[in-house]
Amino acid sequence: MARLELIQVVTGPPMVGRLWDVSTKGGCIALPGARQVRLPARGQLYLHDPMSHERHLLEVDLRWSTALSHTTFIGVLFVGGPRPAQTFLAGYMVQTWTEAVPCSRLQI
């Protein structure tokens, strides 16, 4: 599991969490516990892959937050630094076999 640190430029200490979802333009980070997150905000997302020891710093805009009793989810938009497809996260964005099968998509 990649180690993630979300550092808000405005205030506060780094928040350490895990990657919940990722795409080429943004992602969702899960943080333990219910947290108050000031939005909108600019931040830095520090990625560290323990398997390859690859490290990256990405500039992000914090766009949304949902706090539950046990987890806080934060949606980020990538605005600077390497794109996820240029990092070890590229493997998480590979198309699945179900997406590749034409009949698996609902046509309306």
Order of alpha helices (4+ residues) and beta strands (2+ residues): beta-beta-beta-beta-beta-beta-alpha
